[in-house]
Amino acid sequence: MCGIFVYLVRCPHDPMNERTISASTWQSLLQRGPDYHSVICLESLCEWKFLFAGTVLWMQGEVLEKQPLIDDSGNSLLWNGDIFEGPLVTEGMSDTASLLKALNKSADNNQSILDVLASVRGPFTFVYWNSLSQKMWFGRDRLGRHSLLWHMKGSEQLVLTSVGEKEIAYDEVPAIGIFMISFTNNGERNLVLFPWTDVPEDSVAYAQANSAVPFSIENSRIQSPINLYKRLTDFEPSEQYVAIMSSCRKSNMACDVFKNLLCHKFIQNRVEELICKLKQSVKVRCKTQPGICSGCLSVKWQHSKVNQCASEDGSTSKIRCVAVSSKCCSDLIRTDLPICHHPKVGVLFSGGLDSTVIAALTHEFVPSEEPIDLFNVAFEHTRDNIQSRKTRKETGGFSVPGADYFNVPDRQTGLQSYEELKRIFPNRRWNFVKIDVGKDELEQYRTKTIADLIHPLNTILDDSLGCALWFASRKQGVVNDELYKSPVRILLLGMGADEQLGGYSRHRNLLSSGGWQALSDGLWLDVARLSSRNLGRDDRVLSSHGCQGRFPFLDEEVISYLCSLSPWERCYPTPDFPRGTGDKLLLRLAAWSLGLQKAASFPKRAFQFGSRIANSKEKGSDVSSRLKN
């Protein structure tokens, strides 16, 4: 994980350094990557200068990999991502170094560059400069899981950044393909897009027409890492399947429905396949880390200035690299790190179906001596103003544990599922972290900090979810009536389950009005549009506390598997099934198989409503006035 900032300008009169980046943006970048930072000025022979700035949260490799990563030929990579699987995974080597090596081997051919990027399995944004070809490549993964913003100042300045500020008119780089800028000998700049193979042409055309940064579209495409399996026939379940569902609908008890369905071998097989895919997804997201918590790591780090000499290769590099600012840790390897049994992995935990399944699977891949933190967020919905201010002052910003004005729906389901996890896994220490957010505290951070992280988005829904995720990823609350600041560096979240498994009320409405054909098309469209469903916003918010959000349901193999299933194999949202049964049916059966009997039947409830930050009477798509100063 890292923070990326790139500034391209044609023949600037003033020297570029860290002061080129605004103080607010630089601070946000440092919060994303607290372990290392460096600012490098690149001077090309085509009359352009580039400022490359990188901040690093160490998550892969035996040693921390510095960013920007620059080789002897002047090629440079900024990488904000995780390569979880595929040919680029190299034992002991960071994914940043592995990717730069592969890109350099392919730099003389555009298609070879695209093939390397297509082999990545995991979320990413990146910026790669190749000095020999005089081309700069950048973009986001197919699902848009990590943030990258851009802003164009006239025809001779371009900014790319992981996070911005609301005073500047940034836009999100569309996650529809990989972009390339080529520079000609006379200083002209050409920006082109290589779309992902499964992005519809009308979506590409729409993005081009509405982009504040002009670009042209190449005929060549980059192979998508997911398979949407759009089917054109067979949109009705078999008579046998309908009969099985009809017999189960006779019961009003969800437990009876689940038991009866799991008696059928082909349904049980589907459930086992889903659990297997999710286990692998959770495993790689738990295991890919240095194995030390933020507290122990901060003690071990010895920051020092790093002197990097200017280098120049007049024969081939066509570039001069100068380090203008850098700060890093001492050269540590994993074996130098202290033994750490503190929590390193946490779960954003509403106690609902998605988060409880993730928590149960996480147990298998976290060492038994390490606690797992469960972060449960509640926003104040009634209070005595005077008493609330007094208690927050006395507890350093925390509210009184157990106060009834934080007894929101997600707190209630969270506690129930927490007890269930303790019953199923009695030897595991689960830290149920109550994160209580008072109204004054919410108002303070919303305008001062969160609004910049949400930008360029600004709706009521963005406001609600952004604030909820920010306080969750801050990781401070109360555990067993004691103040607690979690040291975890990985936060697992359940984003993507509803879109793939029919968890929204609109899926029930589609089936009711248009049959299985309509539901199938709706599910396909939801997955196809995942890249535009504000995952970039979530990344900007979650990363602002020096931890990394990871999404097991958005693993490429999980998505491809679920998309290979018929809609009725994923969900069966007919009116005959009791609420909390037919929607996301396959995942509910998986939860039941894992022993999560309570969570399996909890009805779907949106995070913003369950935590009580949102008002159901407000329209989520309206612009939020609360984000303004």
N, C-alpha and C positions, 0 to 999 in steps of 0.2 A: 504494500500500500504506500502511496506517496502523494504529495501535492505537486502539481505540474503548473508551471507558468512559462509561456513562450511569448516573446515580443519580437515581431519582425518589422523592420523599418528600413527604408531606402535612404542611405547616406545621411544618418543623423548628424546634426551639428554638435550635440552634446554627448559626452561619453556616457555609456550605459553601465549601471551597476545596480546593487540591490535597492537603491533609492528610486530607481525607475518604477518599481512596484509600489503601489500605495501602501501606507502603513497598515490599513485595515485588511487588505487582501493578503499582505505578507504574514500578518499575524494568523489569519485563518489557515494559510498554507503550513505554517509552523505547527499549528495545533494538529493538523492532519498527519504530519511527519515529524515527531519530536526527537527522533534518534539521530538525524543527520540532515544537514542542509548545505547546499552549494549553489552559487550563482556564477554562470559562465557566459562570457561574451564570445560569440563566434563571428568572425569577419570573413565573408565569402568574396570571391573575385567578381561577382556579378552585381556589385554596388549595393548589396543588401547586408545589413547586420542583424544578428539574432541574439537575443538574450534568452538563455536557457536557465531556468531555476528549478531545482528539485528539492523536496523535503521527503524524508524517508521514515516510515514505520517498518522496522525490520520484522519480516515474517517468513522469509525463505532463505535458504543457503546456510552453509557453515559459518560464514562471516557476513557482516552487513555489507551490502553492495552500495557503493556511493552512487548518487545520482546528481546531475546528469552523468551517465556512464560514457566515457569517451575513450576510443581506442587510439593506437599509434597513428592511424591514417586520418584522424580527425572526424570519424563517424561518431555520432552521438545519439543516445537513446534516453528518453524519459519514459518510464514505464510505471503506470499505476494499475496493477492487476495481480492476478494469481493464475499461474499455469498449474492446474490441478492434475491433469492427465494428458497423455499424448506423447508424441515423439520428442518434444522439447524438454520433457522432464529428465533432468540429469542428476544423479545422486550426488549430494554434497554441493552442487552448484546452484546459485540463485537463478530464478527464472529470468531476471533481468540480463544477466551475463549470457545465459543460454540463448535467449532470443536475439540479442545483439549479434552474437556469433552466427546464428542462422540467417539473419537478415543480411549481414555483410557478404555471405557466400552467394546470396541471390540478388545482389544489388544491381547487376547488369541487365536484369530482365524483370519487367513489371509483373508478369504473371507469376514468376518465381517468388517475388515478394508477397503477392497475394496468397500463394499456396502456403507459405510459411505461416502467415497470419490466420489462414483458415484452419490450420492444424491445432490452434490454441483451444484448449478446453478449460474455460474459466472466465471470469469477468475481467475486463480491462479497458483502459484508455491508454493511448501512447502518442508520442511524437518521436519520429526517427529521422535524422538528417544523414544523408550519404554524401560525402564530400566529392567523390569521384563523379557521380552522375548529376550532382547539383540538384538533388530532389529531396523534398521533405514530405514524409508520409505521416498521417495522423488519423485518428478515428476512435470509435467506441465499439465494443463487442456487439454481436447481433441483437442481444436483449437490452442493451443500454444500461447495464447494471452499475456502471461507474460514471461519474460526472465528467463532462468536458464542455466548457463554454467558449464562445468566440465573440469577438467584437472587432468591427472593421472601422478604421478611422481614415476616410478617404480611400484613395487607391494605393497608397504607399505605406500603410501601417495595418498590422493585423495582430490581435492578441488572442492567445489560447490559454485557458486557465481552468483548473479544477473547481475553483470557487471564486466568486466575484463579490460585488457590493451593489446595492440597489441604486446608487447614484449613476452607475454606468449602464448603458443599454446593452447588456449581454443577452445572447440567445444560446440555447443549448445546441451543440453540434448534433445534427440529426443522426441517429443510430441506424442508418439505412445502408451503410457501406463504408469503404475506406477512401479517404481523401489523399490526393497527392498534389503538391505544388512543385512545378518545375521552373527553373530560372534560366533564361536565355542569356547569351553573351552581351546583348544590349540592355540587360537589366529588366526585361519584361518578366512578369510573373503570371503563370497559368495555373489555375486551380481546377482540378477535375475530380469526379467521383467515380469509383468502381463499386456499383451496388451489390448487396448480398443477393445470391441467386433466388431466394424465396421472397424477396420484397417485391410486391406488385408494382408494375410500371406506373400505375396511377399514383401510388404513394410516393414514388421517387419524383414524379413530375410535380406533385403537390409541394413536396419539400423544397424543390428547386424554385418554384414560383413564389414561395413565401419566405425564402431565406434572405436575411439582411446581408449575407455575404454571397456574392454571385459565384456560381460554379457551373461548369459544363459536365455532361454525363458521358462516360466512356461506354463503348459497346461491351467490353470485357467485364465479367462479373467475378465476384469472389464467392467461393462455395460456402454456403451457410453450414454451421456446425449442428443445426437442429433440423429435424425432419417433421414437417407439419402434417404429412399424410392426408392431404385433402381428398376426401372420397366423393365420387360423383354418383354412386349407386348404392343400393342396399341400405336404405335409411329407415328400415323398420326392424325391430327385434323379432326373432323367431317366435312361433306360436308356443314352443316349449318354454322360452324365456319369459314370455308374457304370462303364461300359466303359473310359473314359479313365483313371479312377482305378485300376481293376483292372490295366490294362496297366502303369501306373507302379509299382505295388506289387511287381512282379516283381523289382525291383532293391533290394538292401539298402543302396545308396549314396544318401545324401540328394542329392548333387550331380546324379546321374542323374535322380532324381525331379523336381527343380526344372527341369532342362533340358527334360525331356520335356513337363512341364506348360506351360511358357512357349512351347512350339511352337504351342499352341492359341490362336487369336486372341481368343476371348471371355474366356479366362482372363487373357491378357496385358492386355486392356482393363481388367479389374477391378483388376489390379495397378497399371496406370498411373493409374487414377482414385484409388486409395488414396494413391499417392505424391503426386499433385496436391493432394489434401485435406490431407495431412500437411505438405507444403511450405508451404501457405498458413498453416497453424496455427503452424508453427515460425517462419515469416517474421514474423508480427505479434508473436510473443512475443520475438523478437530485436530487432526494430526499435523497439518501443514503449518508449522510455527516453530520458533526457536526453543520452546519449552521452558519459558520463564515469564513470570508475571511482571506487570509494569512496575510494581514496587521494588522488587529485587533488581530489575534491570536498571532503574533509575539510580540505585545505590552503586551499581557496578560501573556505570558509564563514567568515563573520565574524559570530559570534553577538552579539546585542545585545538588550536589553530592548525590548519593543514596548509603547508606551502606547496603550491602546485606551479611548476615552472611553465612558462609559455613554451609551446612547441610549434614547429613549422616544418612542413615537408614540401618544399617548392616544386618537386617533380610531380607529385600525384595528388596531394591533399586538397589544393585550391582553397585552403582555409587556415586561419590562424586561431588558435584556442588560447584564451587567457582566463585564468581563474581570478575573478574579481572579489569573491567573498566565499568563504567556506568555513564550516564548523562541523566537527564530527566526534564520534566516540573514539576511544583507543581501539587498536586492532585486536578485537576479541574474537574467539571462535567459541562454538557451543561448549566445548570441553572446558573452557575457562569459566563458564558461568556457574554460579552457586547452585546447589541442589535446592529446588523450589517445589514445595508442596502446596502452594497457595492456589486459589482459583485462577484459571487461565481462560476458561470458556464459560460464557453465560448465555442465557436464552431470554429474549423479550417474551414475557410470560403473562398472557392474559388468563391462562387456565382454560382457554378454548381448545377446540379440536387440533388445530394446526400446531400451536406452540407446545401443547402437551405431548403430541407424537414426537416432535423434534427433541423435547427434553428426554423422553423415554429412550430414544435411539442414541442420544448423546451419552447416556450412562455407559453404554458398551465400549465407547472409544476414549473415555477419559480415565486416567489411572485411578484406581480405587481409593487411594489416599488423598485425592484432590477433591475439594468441594466443587459443586456446580452451582453457579449463582442464577437465580430466577428473578428477573426484574419485572415488578408489577407496578404499573403507574396508575395513580388516581389523582384527579383534579378536584379541587374544593368546589362543592356545589351548594353548601349552606354554611354559614358561619356567624359568629359574633365578631364584628370588625375589630374591636378593641382587644379582645382576648387573643384573636388570631395574630395580630401584629406583635403582641407581647410575647407569645410563645415562640414565634419565629425569631425574635430578637434574643430570647434566652437560649435557644438551641442552635444559634448560628445559621439560621435559614431553614431549619427543619421544623415541621409541624409536630404537634403532640401525637405520639403513637396511639392508635386506637380511637382517635376522634371520629365521631359518627359522620362528620361532614366529608369523610373520605371513604365511606362505605359504599363505593360505586359498584355497578354490576361486575366489572372485571376483577375487583378485589374479592368479591364473593366467589366467583368461579375459580379465581386463582388459588384461593385457600382450599377449596374443595379438591382441585386437581393436585395441589401440593401434598395434601394428605394422602391422596391415592398413590402418588409417586413414592412417598415414604413407606407406604404399605407394600408396594411391589418390590421396591429396592431398599430394604431396611438397612443395609450396610453402607449406603451412600449418604454422605452429608449434603443435604440440599439447603442452600441459603435462600430463603424466601425474602427478597429485598423489597420492602414497602417503600415506594417512592411517592411521597405525598407532596403535591404542588399546590401552594396557596395562590390565591388570585393576585396578590401584590407581586409575588415572585414571578408569576407567569407574565404579567404586564411588563415587568422590568426587563426580562430577558427577551421577550418577543420582539420589541422594537430595537433594543440595543444590540442584539446578537443574531437572533433566529431569522429575522427578516432578510438580512444579507445572505444567509445560508440558503434560504428558500428561493431567493431571486435567481432567475427572472420570473419564477412562478409567483402568483399573488392572489389565488382564490381562497375562499373560506375553507375549502377542503385542504389546500396546501398549507394554510395556516394551522389548522387543527392537527393534521398528521405530522407536520414539521415540528410543532411544539412538543407533541407527545413523544416523538422519536428523540428529540434533543434531550429532554429530561431523562428518558430511559437510558440513553447512551452516556449520560453524565455519570451514571452508576453510583449515585450516592443516595442513601436512604436509611432505613431502620431494619435491623435484623434482631429478632428476639428482644425488642425494646431497647436496643443499643444502636447508637449512630454507627454507620458503616459506609466506607468508601471502598468499592470493589476494585481489585487490581487486574481484572480480566482484560485481555487485549483482543478477544474474539467474541462477537455478539451474533448469535444465530437468530434468524427471523423467519417467519412463515409466509413471506410475500410470494405470490404466484399460485398458491393452492386454489383459491377461489376461481381464478380465471380458467384453470385447467380442469377443475373437477366439478364445475357447476355449482358454485357456492352462493351466487348472488340471486336475489329475487327476480332479476330480469331473465335468468335462465328458466326459472319456473314459468314465467310469463311467455317466453318464447315457445316452450313446449305446449303450453295451453293454447296459444293462438295459432301456431304454425306447424305443430307436430315435430317429429324427430329431425326432419330436414332442417327446420328453422333452428332448432337447438344445436344441431351439428355445425351449421354455418356460424352461429353465434359463438360457440366455443372456439372454432377455428379462428375467427376474427379476433377474439380476445387474446389468444396466444400470439397471433401475428402482430398485434398492436402492443405487446408487452414493452417494447422498446420506447414507446411514447407514453407509457403510464407512470411517468414521474419517478422512475427508479434513480435517475440522476439526482433528483431532489433528496431522496432518502440517503444516497451516498454522501452528499455534501453535509447533511445534518449529522448522520451517524459518525462520520469520521472526525468531527470537530473536537472530539474528546480523546484523540489518540488511540482509538480502538477501531477495529474493522468489522463492518457488518457483512455477514455471509448468509446466503439464501439457499438452503438445501432443495427447496421445491423448484428452483430455477437452474438446477443442474441440467446440462445439455442432454444427458442420458435419461433423466427423469422426464423431461419435456417430450423427448422423442418417443419414449415408451407410452406415455399417457395419450399422446396424439395418435398413436397407432391403434388405440382402442375405439370402439364404437361409443357414441355418447351415452347409451344406456348401460354400458359397462363401467362408466365413470360415475354416473349419477342417475337417479330415477325420480326427478322432482315432480311427481304427480300429486294432485290434491288428496289422493286416498291415503298416502303415507303421512304419519304424524310428523309435525315439525321437528327438525333435528334428526331426520332419518334419510329421506330420499336425496336431499342435496348433499353433494360430496360423499355419496354412498360408499364408494370404493375405499376412501380414506377412513370413513367411520368403521367399516369392517376391519381395516388394518388396525385401527386403534383398539377395537374390541379384541382382536387376536393378541394384541400386546398386553391385554389385561386392563386397559384403560376404560372401564365400563362407564364411568361418569362422563368423561370427556367425549366419549364416542357419541353420546346423545345430546350434548349441549348444542342448542340452536346457534346458527350463525349470528354474530353481532359485530358490527364494524368497530374497529379499534377506537375511533374518535368518539363513538357513542358509549362504548363500554367503559372508557376511562373518564367519561363525562366532561371532556373538553369541548365537545361540539354541541350545538343547539339543533335539534332535529327540525325546528321550524325554519332554520336558515337554509338557503339554497347553496349547495356546495360549490357550484360553478360561478357564483357571484364573486366579484372582487372584494377582498377583505380590507376594510378600512382600518382594522386593528394593526396591520403591518406597517402603517405609516407613522412617522414620528409625530 
